Amino acid sequence: MDVTPRYLGGDSFLGRRDPRVLMLVPVFYLVGVARIDDVRVILACALVALAYYHAARIPWREVRANWIFILAIVTITVLLNSVFTDAMQIEATKTAEPLFTMPLTDNAVSAATLSYSATLLIRFLALAMVSFPIAFCVAPGDLGVTFARLKVSQRLAFGVDLTFRFLPSTAAGMQEIIDAQRVRGYDHPRTSNPVKRLRSLKPIVIPLTVNALIDAEDTSNAMDLRGFGAKHRTWMRELAFDRTDYLVLAFFAALTVALLSYKIFGSDVVWVP
């Protein structure tokens, strides 16, 4: 079964862009905001990321669970590493006057700590916003040619393309196995307990693994029969930047240069209200 990732933003502004734009923009953005410590600057960058994400027109109901998961993971990570412990703090937060001390970890929390924690939280969410269009606005059939046009080796390009197809196909295969077992009288327990849900999957692990190996072997044989790797592969899909693509890339490249200059010249500090 060929099950491809969800293609939700095909008729949006970003969906009409060259897919290489959607791949390069998160790289520019990550380089620019990676070491910014001022929460005010990060907020301005987050507004840019929000406008970019809004241009993808990804339906909220389709990605609500994804955002809940990301928000939970990011919040827990930031709290554990900057409020409950000092794993992700910098010198400015360690030398600031503490407001209170965490009862369990005895970690001192200052206004600078809270400001820097907010910076980390906003940064991670902004990075998620500029990355979501890759998953939902790039046509599944364009993944291989996109990486190839970015001068990535054809083996890696095909590997990424097949990975995006393999994971949802495996999920669909798991559901088929569950349905087949129900027809034969085995009913998987329905529970919200994650531990019990994992334990209930034990009867399907072996058939799922065997099917995955068979599918991988079939794909490998099909590629060998077509001479994959013997010569440089050509692509039916042609990619070309238009004027709007160049403008989008130029904007994010300029933003990256401005943020790097802001950091290099020492203007970036932890802002304490």
Number of C-alpha atoms within 10 A of each C-alpha: 11 9 16 17 17 14 17 20 21 18 12 15 15 24 23 14 20 19 25 23 17 24 19 16 20 22 16 18 22 17 16 23 22 14 14 22 23 20 23 14 16 21 16 11 21 21 12 18 22 17 13 20 19 17 15 24 19 20 11 10 8 11 14 11 11 12 16 11 12 15 16 10 11 18 18 12 15 21 18 14 14 22 23 18 18 18 11 17 17 15 8 14 24 15 11 15 13 15 12 12 14 12 9 8 11 11 16 20 22 20 18 23 28 17 20 28 23 20 22 27 20 19 25 19 19 25 20 18 21 25 22 18 27 22 17 20 25 26 18 18 13 17 22 21 23 23 20 20 17 12 10 14 13 19 13 13 20 17 14 15 20 17 12 17 18 20 15 17 19 19 12 15 18 20 14 13 17 19 15 12 15 12 10 9 9 12 12 14 11 9 10 8 8 9 9 12 14 9 10 16 14 9 14 14 13 11 13 19 13 11 16 18 12 12 16 14 12 12 13 12 13 12 12 12 9 9 11 15 11 8 7 9 10 10 11 6 10 10 15 10 13 10 7 12 19 12 12 17 17 13 14 19 19 14 19 19 15 13 22 18 14 15 18 10 8 8 10 18 13 21 17 15 6
